[in-house]
Amino acid sequence: MFCTNCGDSNQNDVKLCVNCGESLRNDQIEDRLSRLRALNDAPSSKKSDFFHPLFDFSFHRYVTVRMIKFLYILSILLAGLMALFIILVGFETSVWFGVFALLIAAPLVFLLTVIFSRVFLEMILVVFRTADHMADRGMANVKEKAESREGIHWNV
């Protein structure tokens, strides 16, 4: 029999794990497995949920990447609307200015707006990912220090 807590192999007739001391009774094993299944199934049902993490005030789940994608799509739509507005104003002013707006000004404004929004949103993403990386690295250093203290053998 394998322990559901540490995975160590045990004899079939023992009630406690020889490695970690976890109970090996069938009812507790089934209870632990059902809790693990519930934990594994919960994130998959909420992967498509956009608004729940958006209004999560505990900040356990982040929406940064999904929000950046949404903002990028929105910026492309707004750049297209700006280009269309420039073309309409150009043709309203004169035919030659309309042709200039259609061939040069509108595509240039659209391209520069999309490039600017992409670079700006990527910079925001880099800041968030750097913060996550630094937080993970800080937690790893704390764990290493705690483990090194546990390895000390006192000769008393």
Backbone bond lengths (Angstrom), bond angles and torsions (degrees), N, CA, C in turn:
res aa  C-N    CA-C-N  psi(-1)  N-CA   C-N-CA  omega(-1)  CA-C   N-CA-C  phi
1 M - - - 1.453 - - 1.530 108.10 -
2 F 1.311 115.41 137.73 1.461 120.95 179.20 1.527 109.49 -103.11
3 C 1.313 115.65 141.21 1.466 121.85 178.82 1.532 108.89 -73.46
4 T 1.349 115.94 135.18 1.468 119.90 178.44 1.525 111.61 -78.71
5 N 1.320 117.38 -12.77 1.463 120.38 -179.61 1.525 111.70 -89.28
6 C 1.348 116.77 -52.09 1.467 119.58 -175.41 1.520 113.74 -111.96
7 G 1.353 117.98 -14.50 1.449 121.31 178.40 1.521 114.41 84.72
8 D 1.315 118.00 5.30 1.458 121.76 -178.17 1.525 110.31 -74.29
9 S 1.315 116.32 147.87 1.454 122.12 179.30 1.526 109.94 -80.37
10 N 1.335 115.89 134.99 1.463 122.34 179.49 1.520 109.07 -131.20
11 Q 1.334 116.29 163.15 1.457 120.13 174.15 1.524 108.60 -72.05
12 N 1.330 116.20 156.75 1.465 120.54 -174.52 1.519 113.44 -69.42
13 D 1.322 120.06 -25.18 1.460 121.17 -173.87 1.531 113.81 -95.97
14 V 1.323 119.44 -0.38 1.468 120.29 -178.36 1.528 109.71 -81.69
15 K 1.341 115.92 153.32 1.454 121.21 -178.71 1.517 112.25 -100.94
16 L 1.351 116.75 -20.46 1.458 121.12 179.61 1.523 109.30 -125.88
17 C 1.320 116.31 148.03 1.460 121.63 177.69 1.527 109.06 -68.11
18 V 1.323 116.59 136.76 1.462 120.12 -179.75 1.527 111.67 -73.90
19 N 1.321 117.92 -19.37 1.460 121.45 -177.94 1.530 112.25 -91.15
20 C 1.345 117.35 -51.52 1.468 119.38 -173.20 1.518 113.87 -114.09
21 G 1.327 119.00 -10.83 1.461 121.45 178.25 1.520 113.71 84.41
22 E 1.314 118.92 8.11 1.465 122.31 179.50 1.530 109.67 -70.23
23 S 1.335 115.93 144.65 1.453 120.98 179.74 1.524 109.62 -68.20
24 L 1.328 116.35 139.32 1.468 121.47 -179.41 1.526 112.11 -111.02
25 R 1.330 118.02 21.69 1.461 120.44 177.97 1.520 109.18 -71.46
26 N 1.322 117.14 147.76 1.464 122.38 -174.37 1.521 112.88 -62.88
27 D 1.350 117.48 -39.64 1.462 118.55 -178.12 1.531 111.45 -67.44
28 Q 1.328 117.48 -35.73 1.460 119.70 177.57 1.532 111.27 -73.56
29 I 1.328 116.69 -33.98 1.464 120.38 176.78 1.530 109.69 -64.50
30 E 1.350 116.78 -44.95 1.464 119.90 179.21 1.524 111.08 -64.35
31 D 1.339 116.91 -38.34 1.457 120.25 177.92 1.524 110.89 -63.59
32 R 1.324 116.82 -43.81 1.470 121.10 179.43 1.533 110.79 -65.72
33 L 1.328 117.52 -41.88 1.461 120.67 178.98 1.531 111.76 -65.24
34 S 1.326 117.19 -37.89 1.469 119.10 178.43 1.523 110.79 -67.78
35 R 1.351 117.88 -36.19 1.460 120.15 176.12 1.529 110.72 -66.42
36 L 1.337 116.99 -40.18 1.458 120.11 178.17 1.524 111.44 -65.10
37 R 1.337 117.07 -40.32 1.459 119.99 177.15 1.525 111.11 -63.13
38 A 1.323 116.23 -40.35 1.470 119.77 179.10 1.523 110.82 -64.53
39 L 1.326 117.32 -38.76 1.456 120.31 178.13 1.520 111.68 -67.60
40 N 1.329 117.09 -38.10 1.463 120.42 179.15 1.516 111.99 -70.98
41 D 1.322 118.12 -33.41 1.456 120.78 -178.27 1.521 112.61 -80.01
42 A 1.322 118.24 -25.96 1.465 121.21 -175.23 1.524 113.32 -63.28
43 P 1.338 120.87 -48.46 1.460 118.53 -178.85 1.520 113.54 -65.86
44 S 1.333 118.70 -32.06 1.457 120.09 -178.26 1.523 111.52 -68.16
45 S 1.332 117.75 -30.60 1.456 119.33 179.11 1.518 111.62 -78.42
46 K 1.328 117.57 -19.26 1.459 120.43 -177.27 1.518 112.68 -106.60
47 K 1.328 118.87 8.31 1.454 120.63 -179.38 1.519 111.55 -64.31
48 S 1.318 117.34 -36.47 1.451 119.83 -178.20 1.523 112.32 -86.61
49 D 1.339 117.70 -7.21 1.450 121.56 -179.43 1.521 109.69 -75.22
50 F 1.330 116.80 115.11 1.463 121.48 -176.95 1.519 111.34 -95.56
51 F 1.317 117.46 -37.85 1.456 120.09 -172.44 1.520 113.71 -81.93
52 H 1.328 118.71 -26.08 1.465 119.70 179.91 1.531 112.02 -63.10
53 P 1.330 119.97 -51.03 1.464 118.26 177.01 1.525 113.26 -68.20
54 L 1.331 116.60 -23.84 1.460 119.53 179.35 1.522 111.20 -64.59
55 F 1.324 116.81 -35.38 1.458 121.24 -179.92 1.526 112.37 -107.29
56 D 1.319 117.39 24.42 1.459 123.03 176.43 1.526 108.12 -85.23
57 F 1.309 117.18 106.71 1.454 121.33 -175.13 1.531 113.13 -80.11
58 S 1.325 117.61 -7.66 1.463 120.19 176.87 1.529 111.66 -88.00
59 F 1.334 118.06 -12.69 1.466 124.78 178.58 1.526 112.35 57.60
60 H 1.341 115.96 41.03 1.468 119.51 175.27 1.516 110.94 -81.55
61 R 1.330 117.41 -31.06 1.458 120.92 178.74 1.517 107.93 -119.24
62 Y 1.320 116.29 136.73 1.456 121.30 -176.30 1.522 110.87 -100.70
63 V 1.314 115.64 146.68 1.454 121.53 179.26 1.517 111.01 -115.92
64 T 1.299 117.81 14.36 1.458 121.73 -171.96 1.519 112.14 -56.86
65 V 1.317 118.53 -51.79 1.461 121.32 -176.06 1.521 110.75 -65.99
66 R 1.329 116.99 -43.70 1.462 119.39 178.90 1.525 111.08 -65.59
67 M 1.321 116.44 -36.68 1.459 119.59 179.29 1.527 110.47 -69.49
68 I 1.328 117.63 -38.57 1.459 120.90 178.00 1.527 109.94 -63.17
69 K 1.322 118.12 -42.04 1.465 120.89 177.74 1.525 110.73 -60.85
70 F 1.335 116.29 -44.55 1.458 120.90 179.10 1.528 110.80 -62.34
71 L 1.319 117.66 -44.08 1.461 121.23 -179.99 1.526 111.63 -65.77
72 Y 1.327 117.67 -34.84 1.462 120.65 178.66 1.534 110.91 -67.99
73 I 1.323 116.78 -43.30 1.468 120.17 176.56 1.520 110.17 -62.24
74 L 1.319 116.28 -41.72 1.461 120.13 178.25 1.528 111.77 -63.67
75 S 1.328 117.25 -38.72 1.469 119.85 179.42 1.529 111.50 -68.31
76 I 1.325 118.23 -34.65 1.469 120.60 176.24 1.526 110.50 -66.35
77 L 1.324 116.53 -41.76 1.466 119.44 177.76 1.529 111.36 -63.75
78 L 1.322 117.03 -42.40 1.463 119.90 178.69 1.525 111.92 -67.08
79 A 1.334 117.36 -35.55 1.471 120.22 176.58 1.526 110.37 -64.99
80 G 1.312 117.48 -39.08 1.462 121.04 176.30 1.520 112.24 -64.66
81 L 1.327 115.85 -40.73 1.466 119.31 177.59 1.529 111.47 -66.11
82 M 1.339 117.22 -38.41 1.465 120.19 176.93 1.528 110.50 -63.57
83 A 1.324 117.13 -42.59 1.465 120.47 179.26 1.523 110.46 -63.98
84 L 1.315 117.21 -41.82 1.459 120.58 177.78 1.528 111.09 -63.53
85 F 1.321 117.46 -40.53 1.465 121.63 177.78 1.534 111.06 -62.90
86 I 1.336 117.16 -41.20 1.472 121.16 178.30 1.528 110.51 -62.86
87 I 1.328 116.57 -41.02 1.471 120.26 179.25 1.531 110.84 -65.32
88 L 1.344 116.38 -44.00 1.460 119.65 -179.54 1.531 111.68 -64.36
89 V 1.328 117.23 -43.23 1.464 120.57 178.38 1.527 109.95 -65.74
90 G 1.314 117.52 -37.42 1.462 121.16 178.66 1.502 112.37 -62.26
91 F 1.325 118.29 -46.54 1.461 120.71 179.03 1.528 112.10 -72.51
92 E 1.306 117.10 -25.56 1.467 120.45 175.84 1.532 110.26 -70.06
93 T 1.342 116.43 -33.38 1.465 120.81 -179.77 1.524 110.75 -74.50
94 S 1.325 117.16 -58.50 1.474 121.25 177.90 1.516 108.40 -161.40
95 V 1.305 115.90 164.87 1.471 120.62 -179.29 1.524 110.10 -67.47
96 W 1.326 117.29 -43.44 1.467 120.56 -177.92 1.530 110.82 -66.94
97 F 1.312 117.36 -40.58 1.469 119.68 177.75 1.532 110.17 -68.40
98 G 1.327 117.14 -33.65 1.462 121.10 176.41 1.518 111.84 -65.09
99 V 1.343 117.24 -42.48 1.465 120.91 177.19 1.522 110.39 -64.58
100 F 1.349 116.36 -40.96 1.473 120.33 176.65 1.531 110.86 -61.50
101 A 1.339 116.53 -43.72 1.471 120.80 179.22 1.528 110.78 -65.18
102 L 1.330 116.40 -39.11 1.467 120.77 -178.37 1.522 112.31 -68.72
103 L 1.327 117.12 -41.32 1.463 120.58 -174.00 1.529 114.06 -91.32
104 I 1.331 117.92 -29.79 1.466 118.84 -173.47 1.530 112.59 -121.49
105 A 1.324 117.86 -56.59 1.462 121.30 -170.26 1.528 112.79 -66.46
106 A 1.327 118.29 -49.84 1.469 121.22 -176.84 1.531 112.40 -64.15
107 P 1.348 119.27 -47.58 1.469 117.75 177.58 1.533 112.85 -62.77
108 L 1.328 116.23 -35.84 1.465 119.92 179.41 1.530 111.27 -66.86
109 V 1.322 116.61 -44.58 1.467 120.68 177.85 1.522 110.28 -63.60
110 F 1.330 117.12 -42.81 1.465 120.67 179.08 1.530 110.41 -60.96
111 L 1.327 116.58 -48.82 1.456 121.01 -177.59 1.529 111.68 -63.36
112 L 1.322 117.33 -45.45 1.465 119.99 -179.82 1.521 112.29 -66.01
113 T 1.319 117.39 -37.06 1.468 120.75 178.15 1.521 111.14 -66.05
114 V 1.325 117.06 -43.28 1.470 120.34 179.57 1.529 110.25 -66.27
115 I 1.328 117.65 -42.27 1.466 120.33 179.25 1.525 110.61 -63.48
116 F 1.323 117.12 -45.79 1.461 120.70 -179.57 1.520 111.00 -61.86
117 S 1.333 117.59 -45.37 1.471 119.51 -178.70 1.527 111.23 -66.80
118 R 1.336 117.00 -37.55 1.470 119.82 178.93 1.524 111.11 -64.15
119 V 1.324 117.09 -46.71 1.464 120.69 -179.56 1.525 110.33 -64.31
120 F 1.316 117.38 -43.31 1.462 121.25 179.68 1.527 111.43 -62.01
121 L 1.331 117.70 -45.18 1.462 120.92 -179.52 1.529 111.36 -68.71
122 E 1.331 117.93 -34.65 1.464 119.68 176.19 1.528 111.21 -67.49
123 M 1.315 117.58 -35.72 1.472 119.56 176.60 1.524 110.56 -64.10
124 I 1.314 116.84 -40.76 1.462 120.01 177.36 1.527 109.81 -62.40
125 L 1.327 117.07 -43.08 1.463 121.23 179.48 1.522 111.61 -62.93
126 V 1.326 117.22 -39.48 1.465 120.94 178.43 1.527 110.53 -63.20
127 V 1.316 117.01 -39.73 1.465 120.13 179.02 1.521 110.43 -63.05
128 F 1.340 117.84 -44.76 1.452 120.62 179.71 1.525 111.82 -66.02
129 R 1.315 117.00 -42.40 1.470 119.38 -179.65 1.523 111.68 -68.39
130 T 1.327 117.42 -34.82 1.462 120.45 176.23 1.521 110.33 -65.40
131 A 1.309 116.84 -41.86 1.464 120.51 178.11 1.529 110.89 -63.11
132 D 1.345 117.37 -42.55 1.462 120.38 177.30 1.522 111.09 -63.12
133 H 1.328 116.87 -42.50 1.461 121.00 -179.71 1.529 110.99 -63.79
134 M 1.319 116.30 -42.99 1.465 119.94 179.48 1.522 111.22 -66.37
135 A 1.321 117.20 -36.75 1.464 120.28 177.81 1.526 110.43 -66.84
136 D 1.337 117.06 -42.55 1.465 120.24 178.18 1.522 110.84 -65.05
137 R 1.307 116.97 -40.05 1.462 121.17 179.97 1.522 111.08 -66.53
138 G 1.317 117.23 -39.15 1.458 121.27 177.35 1.509 112.05 -64.45
139 M 1.332 116.82 -39.13 1.462 120.51 178.39 1.522 110.84 -68.55
140 A 1.328 118.03 -34.32 1.465 120.84 178.54 1.522 110.27 -66.64
141 N 1.335 117.75 -39.65 1.461 120.37 178.52 1.513 111.66 -64.90
142 V 1.333 117.17 -37.21 1.461 120.34 178.43 1.516 109.85 -65.52
143 K 1.336 117.97 -40.44 1.458 121.08 179.56 1.520 110.71 -66.04
144 E 1.336 117.00 -41.06 1.455 119.78 179.83 1.522 111.13 -62.72
145 K 1.320 117.85 -41.10 1.458 121.08 179.24 1.519 110.43 -65.52
146 A 1.329 117.47 -39.26 1.455 120.33 179.55 1.523 110.45 -66.84
147 E 1.322 118.09 -39.20 1.445 120.71 179.38 1.530 111.39 -68.32
148 S 1.325 117.55 -35.75 1.452 118.93 -178.57 1.531 110.99 -68.73
149 R 1.313 118.57 -30.03 1.461 120.83 176.65 1.513 111.27 -70.19
150 E 1.346 116.11 -35.70 1.456 119.27 -179.08 1.525 111.81 -68.85
151 G 1.319 117.00 -23.36 1.470 120.56 -178.22 1.525 113.47 -81.05
152 I 1.309 119.03 -2.24 1.475 121.99 -178.71 1.508 109.54 -77.75
153 H 1.314 117.16 129.88 1.465 121.78 176.23 1.524 107.98 -107.93
154 W 1.318 115.65 120.55 1.467 120.59 -178.95 1.509 109.85 -90.83
155 N 1.284 117.05 130.95 1.466 122.73 177.13 1.533 107.71 -100.67
156 V 1.311 114.87 97.30 1.463 119.19 -178.25 1.506 109.65 -114.22
